Structures are given as C-alpha cells and as structure tokens.
C-alpha cells in the first residue's frame, strides 16, 4: 500500500528565482523532510529511498558533479546529497505528481477526495520494473548553470637544496672546501662559547687536514643524497637501482656514503681506489673535481686527469664531462683555439659593375729590392720598391717604381699613375703608414686649393679621390692586389734570380711583367677554334693583349655603315658584353670559407692579433672585449673594434679568437 505520511511546502521567496531554481528548492525541502522523518519510527526497515520531481532541469543538476555547477545550484545539490546520500531520483510527469496540488492549490473538499495526494501515483503499487522510464541524465540540457571551462597551468618545481645551490657560487674546489670548513668551525666555536669552554680549546688557526677531510666528505654525502635520493633509498632496501649506475654495483658503506662496488674487491690497491665515492655527473661538485685535477696535473689531458680522479672518486660518463671542462679551460684553450672564420662575402659592387679601367683601383707596395746606381763593378747599392695599382673590375695592372717608402714618394708615384691611367674615383688599400699620410695630404691639398682657387671648387668636388682603408692585419680584404703582387714576384724571381740590376733595367723588367699580367686571360682558355680570342685585361686598355702582334692597318678600308669612331665604340662595348657574359659568371662560386665557424657578439671576450707581431702564436695574443662589431651588407661580422687596456683597436674577424663563455 502507499499512503501520505508527512507534507510540507513554502511560499516563493521575495527575491525572484527562475522556475528551475524554485523546483530545485523544492527538492532540497523534500530531502530535509525525509531526513527528519527517520525520527518518527526508528523501527522502519527502509530498503531504498526514491525521490520524484517533475523538473527535468532539477533532475539533471542532481546527477551532475557539484564542482561543475555554479555556486547557487552547487550548494543546494550538496545539501540534497548530504541529507539523503542514498536517495535515487526519478522523473515523474506533472499530471500525476502527488506534490503538485500543494503548490497549485485545491479546495478542502477536493483534498479529501484527491487520490494522488493521499496515495501517490498508481504506478508506485506496481513492480519497479513496470514504472515509467525516467529521463536519462545525459539527454538533459543544463548549460545555463554550468561553470565556464578555465584552463589552469600548474607547474611543479622541486625545491632545491640550499646548501647545494650555495656551492654553485664557487669555481674552485679548494676554495669551496676551505670556505665551508671555516663556516663549520665558526658554528663549532659558537657552541664552545655558549658552553663557556676556554678559548684555548677552540679551533683556531689555518684549516687542519682533519677539518678539510670532514668537509670534503660532508660535501660528497650531501651531493649524493640530493642527486641520488631515490637510488639511495632503493640500495638501502636491497632493491635494484636506476639503469645509469646499475653496472657499477653501488652500495652504501657503514658511514652512509654511496660507493662503487665494482669487481676489484680482491685487487691489491687501496680501499678508496677499489670502491671510489660515487659523484653525480650533473652535480657542480663533479665539474669542480675535473677542474681541480686538471690544474693539479699541470693542465694534463683527459686520460691523465681521469686516472687521478679514479683514485678516490667515480663520475659516470666522466669522459664527456671532462672534455667539456677542458674546453672551458682558458689556458688550454689559448693553445688550441682557432680564429673566427666568417663565410666568404659576396663580391662588392665595385668588382661586378662595368666601369672605366682603373676608376676603382687597389694599391699596395712590395719590396725592398736591391739595385745598383750604375753599371760599374763596385757601384753603390740602394733599396727600391714598387707600387702596384690594379683595376678592381678588369684586373688590369699598373706598376710604378718607388725609391723610398715615404708619403712624398708615394704622392709622386700616384701623380704618375693618374697622369697615365686617369683619375680614379676610389682607391682601396691596407693601413700602411705611407698610404694614410698620402690620404691626409691629398685632403689637406684639396682644402688649400678650395680656399685659394674658388673657381675650381666644383672641379675638385668631382675629382677628389676617395681613399678607403681596409682593417689592419687583413690581407684577405685586399686579396686582388696581394695575388697580383705574388704574380709579379713569381715572374721576377724566375727571370732575374739573384742578379742586381740598375734602375733602368729594374724598371724595364717590371714594365715587361706588367704587360705579361695584362695579357693573361681572365678565364679558362677554350679549346674551340671558333673562340681563339680570349678576353684579357689588355682588351680594356688597348683593345687587345699587350703582348700580341700588331694587326694589319685597316684605316683605308671603306666602311659602309659605321664610322671608325663608331666601330671603336662598338668594339669597346663588345669587350664589356664579353666581360659580363664570359668572365663575370666565373666568379659566382665561393672557393673557400663556405661556412662560418663562430659568431662574435658585442661584449665577448676575445684574443686578438697584437700590433707589430701579427704572426705570433695564439697563446701569446692579448685579451680584449668586443665593443662594436661591424656587420657587412649580408649581416656577417668581419671587422671588430676591440677595447684593450691601452685603448681600442680594429681587427678583422679572422684575427680574433672568441673565449667561450661559462654557460656555453
């Protein structure tokens, strides 16, 4: 049978609630009513409690975990669960809901005869299997009261050992042991002072061997407990340790230190060598031990240092660690370091842009050479030099004789060059003192002429030579003229040998070599008979090789279409077309320096080639700091300004060695 036992209702609150929330409040009231009804008859045998609601939203909220719901709904769902933890909630249609008359209202006479109020819906008297199917919770929509999903990122950070972290401030094993030994001594003496022990019994003076040993073992034990915490526990319990140290058969000795078991227990060597202390590879202590024994062995190699370490310690994967530490040793690095070698740069615009011969020129001086002042047998001897001018575009060569390495002599040489080859727009050279003086004097002369002769001001502005200096000790920046000077010396040695010539003979030989160089092909000679004429620098000077035989005079041949001047112009243009079509593409590849072997940044410590000793070994190079790298148009740094104790210097990147940083 089914009969009404107890009923309770409330009026709607003053604050406006939605209908689903009012239905949820009714469910809370029902759970409280059932919870209080247990006191009516303690003898009731309750097998199952089933609650009914005609609100689909309320049923869905009750079947949803409270943490997913908003605060209002979540609190009331928790109340329902706490009041009746084992209650099963089902859906009932509004038309047969027994509690519906209490909210809708009925006359007293109608209440007496209303069967649903007194005996509930008819299906409750039937077997449970025949009851109407309740609405599945997953089919109900409760989006309005669901909390919005929030993604929270949580990170777990292991709190490091403060003692282990403090050891990382030391870069020396001895300083580390000594410093913490004094700390332990201070704590010991502080206890002695509190105990009023006489000062004569305190630990005073230098650190003793016993204190040093105790501090060293304490540091080893603390490091082992920090890095091998899990393995330490497993070994104490007799379990299998991690794979990294399993082959060493580690064990914990009577003093609590983790030692290598190994296979040398019967070897006639000291105990600490048979069972060395196990040092974690990633610990700072392992790095300090490698540095200490490396310096102790006189900066010995890896095998010697490892043999010293293994007398008392064992570091897994010690070879890799030791190579890394030896690479960071500055003293050793100076003896094996290699200078920075940037990638070969693209050819500059003055090498690939057609222009008048020698309008873009490079210059360098070679010598000295010994000549005679006359043809007499015991004639006096003197030193002479030669200046080589080379066209940056056509590789044409012009040689002038210098009787001394002075600014005046070079200015006279430059004047002869300009008079014969025309005024160049730019001249490139290294930073020889005579060249720097010549450039300063040209500027001073131009300023003087500008003030003295206003009428030629515009002319000087158009004809002033722009002098471009390459960094000192950078012969690769002037490889074009360095190679040409090498060719001049090659022919000179084979023709003259050790003979001493007069000035006229010397000039004759050099001018002859100039003609030879200007007759060299600019590219490989073709074997095809159709291409017998090979492009040479002489084509841009005299429309042909300087050493070729004279051709037949064709001045009297009538021209049908072109004048002689137009023919010469066409001939000149054809040389440039051939230069761009045949020669220029031969310069497209990089013969060397294909990849940069290092990167230099501002603030890097470097070793640089010293002034006056450019060929000294790297181990003797002074140290400086990069204050201004000068990247080229391709972004690659090839010139550096370095701060030194005596000022600042400029060096090419290939005359600099970068000292590795500690974090590298």
Secondary structure as the mmCIF struct_conf table of DSSP 4:
data_model
#
loop_
_struct_conf.conf_type_id
_struct_conf.id
_struct_conf.beg_label_comp_id
_struct_conf.beg_label_asym_id
_struct_conf.beg_label_seq_id
_struct_conf.end_label_comp_id
_struct_conf.end_label_asym_id
_struct_conf.end_label_seq_id
HELX_LH_PP_P HELX_LH_PP_P1 UNK A 11 UNK A 13
BEND BEND1 UNK A 14 UNK A 15
HELX_RH_AL_P HELX_RH_AL_P1 UNK A 19 UNK A 37
TURN_TY1_P TURN_TY1_P1 UNK A 38 UNK A 40
TURN_TY1_P TURN_TY1_P2 UNK A 42 UNK A 43
STRN STRN1 UNK A 50 UNK A 53
BEND BEND2 UNK A 54 UNK A 54
HELX_RH_AL_P HELX_RH_AL_P2 UNK A 56 UNK A 62
TURN_TY1_P TURN_TY1_P3 UNK A 63 UNK A 63
BEND BEND3 UNK A 64 UNK A 64
HELX_RH_3T_P HELX_RH_3T_P1 UNK A 66 UNK A 68
STRN STRN2 UNK A 69 UNK A 69
HELX_RH_AL_P HELX_RH_AL_P3 UNK A 71 UNK A 83
TURN_TY1_P TURN_TY1_P4 UNK A 85 UNK A 86
STRN STRN3 UNK A 88 UNK A 91
HELX_RH_3T_P HELX_RH_3T_P2 UNK A 94 UNK A 96
TURN_TY1_P TURN_TY1_P5 UNK A 98 UNK A 99
HELX_RH_AL_P HELX_RH_AL_P4 UNK A 100 UNK A 104
HELX_RH_AL_P HELX_RH_AL_P5 UNK A 108 UNK A 113
HELX_RH_AL_P HELX_RH_AL_P6 UNK A 115 UNK A 119
HELX_RH_3T_P HELX_RH_3T_P3 UNK A 122 UNK A 125
BEND BEND4 UNK A 126 UNK A 126
HELX_RH_3T_P HELX_RH_3T_P4 UNK A 128 UNK A 130
BEND BEND5 UNK A 131 UNK A 131
HELX_LH_PP_P HELX_LH_PP_P2 UNK A 132 UNK A 136
HELX_RH_3T_P HELX_RH_3T_P5 UNK A 137 UNK A 139
HELX_RH_3T_P HELX_RH_3T_P6 UNK A 143 UNK A 145
STRN STRN4 UNK A 146 UNK A 146
HELX_LH_PP_P HELX_LH_PP_P3 UNK A 147 UNK A 149
HELX_LH_PP_P HELX_LH_PP_P4 UNK A 158 UNK A 161
HELX_RH_AL_P HELX_RH_AL_P7 UNK A 162 UNK A 167
TURN_TY1_P TURN_TY1_P6 UNK A 168 UNK A 169
BEND BEND6 UNK A 171 UNK A 171
HELX_RH_AL_P HELX_RH_AL_P8 UNK A 173 UNK A 194
TURN_TY1_P TURN_TY1_P7 UNK A 195 UNK A 196
HELX_RH_3T_P HELX_RH_3T_P7 UNK A 199 UNK A 201
BEND BEND7 UNK A 202 UNK A 202
BEND BEND8 UNK A 205 UNK A 206
HELX_LH_PP_P HELX_LH_PP_P5 UNK A 207 UNK A 208
HELX_RH_AL_P HELX_RH_AL_P9 UNK A 209 UNK A 227
BEND BEND9 UNK A 228 UNK A 228
HELX_RH_AL_P HELX_RH_AL_P10 UNK A 229 UNK A 237
TURN_TY1_P TURN_TY1_P8 UNK A 238 UNK A 238
HELX_RH_AL_P HELX_RH_AL_P11 UNK A 243 UNK A 246
TURN_TY1_P TURN_TY1_P9 UNK A 247 UNK A 249
STRN STRN5 UNK A 251 UNK A 252
TURN_TY1_P TURN_TY1_P10 UNK A 254 UNK A 255
BEND BEND10 UNK A 256 UNK A 256
STRN STRN6 UNK A 258 UNK A 259
BEND BEND11 UNK A 263 UNK A 263
TURN_TY1_P TURN_TY1_P11 UNK A 265 UNK A 266
BEND BEND12 UNK A 267 UNK A 269
HELX_RH_AL_P HELX_RH_AL_P12 UNK A 271 UNK A 274
BEND BEND13 UNK A 275 UNK A 275
HELX_LH_PP_P HELX_LH_PP_P6 UNK A 276 UNK A 276
STRN STRN7 UNK A 277 UNK A 279
TURN_TY1_P TURN_TY1_P12 UNK A 281 UNK A 282
BEND BEND14 UNK A 283 UNK A 283
HELX_RH_AL_P HELX_RH_AL_P13 UNK A 284 UNK A 296
TURN_TY1_P TURN_TY1_P13 UNK A 297 UNK A 298
BEND BEND15 UNK A 299 UNK A 299
HELX_RH_AL_P HELX_RH_AL_P14 UNK A 302 UNK A 309
TURN_TY1_P TURN_TY1_P14 UNK A 310 UNK A 312
STRN STRN8 UNK A 313 UNK A 315
TURN_TY1_P TURN_TY1_P15 UNK A 316 UNK A 317
HELX_RH_AL_P HELX_RH_AL_P15 UNK A 318 UNK A 327
TURN_TY1_P TURN_TY1_P16 UNK A 328 UNK A 328
HELX_RH_AL_P HELX_RH_AL_P16 UNK A 330 UNK A 336
HELX_LH_PP_P HELX_LH_PP_P7 UNK A 342 UNK A 348
HELX_RH_AL_P HELX_RH_AL_P17 UNK A 349 UNK A 352
BEND BEND16 UNK A 353 UNK A 353
TURN_TY1_P TURN_TY1_P17 UNK A 357 UNK A 358
BEND BEND17 UNK A 359 UNK A 359
STRN STRN9 UNK A 360 UNK A 372
BEND BEND18 UNK A 373 UNK A 376
TURN_TY1_P TURN_TY1_P18 UNK A 377 UNK A 378
STRN STRN10 UNK A 381 UNK A 391
TURN_TY1_P TURN_TY1_P19 UNK A 392 UNK A 394
STRN STRN11 UNK A 397 UNK A 402
BEND BEND19 UNK A 403 UNK A 406
HELX_RH_AL_P HELX_RH_AL_P18 UNK A 407 UNK A 421
BEND BEND20 UNK A 425 UNK A 425
STRN STRN12 UNK A 426 UNK A 429
HELX_RH_AL_P HELX_RH_AL_P19 UNK A 433 UNK A 452
HELX_RH_3T_P HELX_RH_3T_P8 UNK A 454 UNK A 456
HELX_RH_AL_P HELX_RH_AL_P20 UNK A 457 UNK A 463
HELX_LH_PP_P HELX_LH_PP_P8 UNK A 464 UNK A 465
STRN STRN13 UNK A 466 UNK A 469
HELX_LH_PP_P HELX_LH_PP_P9 UNK A 470 UNK A 471
TURN_TY1_P TURN_TY1_P20 UNK A 472 UNK A 473
HELX_RH_3T_P HELX_RH_3T_P9 UNK A 475 UNK A 478
HELX_RH_AL_P HELX_RH_AL_P21 UNK A 479 UNK A 496
TURN_TY1_P TURN_TY1_P21 UNK A 497 UNK A 498
STRN STRN14 UNK A 501 UNK A 502
HELX_RH_AL_P HELX_RH_AL_P22 UNK A 503 UNK A 518
TURN_TY1_P TURN_TY1_P22 UNK A 519 UNK A 519
BEND BEND21 UNK A 520 UNK A 520
STRN STRN15 UNK A 521 UNK A 521
BEND BEND22 UNK A 522 UNK A 523
HELX_LH_PP_P HELX_LH_PP_P10 UNK A 524 UNK A 526
HELX_RH_3T_P HELX_RH_3T_P10 UNK A 529 UNK A 531
STRN STRN16 UNK A 536 UNK A 536
TURN_TY1_P TURN_TY1_P23 UNK A 537 UNK A 538
HELX_RH_AL_P HELX_RH_AL_P23 UNK A 539 UNK A 542
BEND BEND23 UNK A 543 UNK A 544
TURN_TY1_P TURN_TY1_P24 UNK A 546 UNK A 547
BEND BEND24 UNK A 548 UNK A 548
HELX_LH_PP_P HELX_LH_PP_P11 UNK A 549 UNK A 553
TURN_TY1_P TURN_TY1_P25 UNK A 555 UNK A 556
BEND BEND25 UNK A 557 UNK A 557
BEND BEND26 UNK A 560 UNK A 561
HELX_RH_AL_P HELX_RH_AL_P24 UNK A 564 UNK A 578
HELX_RH_PI_P HELX_RH_PI_P1 UNK A 579 UNK A 583
HELX_RH_3T_P HELX_RH_3T_P11 UNK A 584 UNK A 587
BEND BEND27 UNK A 589 UNK A 589
BEND BEND28 UNK A 592 UNK A 592
BEND BEND29 UNK A 595 UNK A 595
TURN_TY1_P TURN_TY1_P26 UNK A 602 UNK A 603
STRN STRN17 UNK A 605 UNK A 608
HELX_LH_PP_P HELX_LH_PP_P12 UNK A 609 UNK A 610
TURN_TY1_P TURN_TY1_P27 UNK A 611 UNK A 612
TURN_TY1_P TURN_TY1_P28 UNK A 614 UNK A 615
BEND BEND30 UNK A 616 UNK A 616
HELX_RH_3T_P HELX_RH_3T_P12 UNK A 618 UNK A 620
STRN STRN18 UNK A 622 UNK A 631
TURN_TY1_P TURN_TY1_P29 UNK A 633 UNK A 634
BEND BEND31 UNK A 635 UNK A 635
STRN STRN19 UNK A 637 UNK A 644
TURN_TY1_P TURN_TY1_P30 UNK A 645 UNK A 646
STRN STRN20 UNK A 647 UNK A 652
HELX_RH_3T_P HELX_RH_3T_P13 UNK A 653 UNK A 655
STRN STRN21 UNK A 656 UNK A 658
HELX_LH_PP_P HELX_LH_PP_P13 UNK A 659 UNK A 661
TURN_TY1_P TURN_TY1_P31 UNK A 662 UNK A 663
#
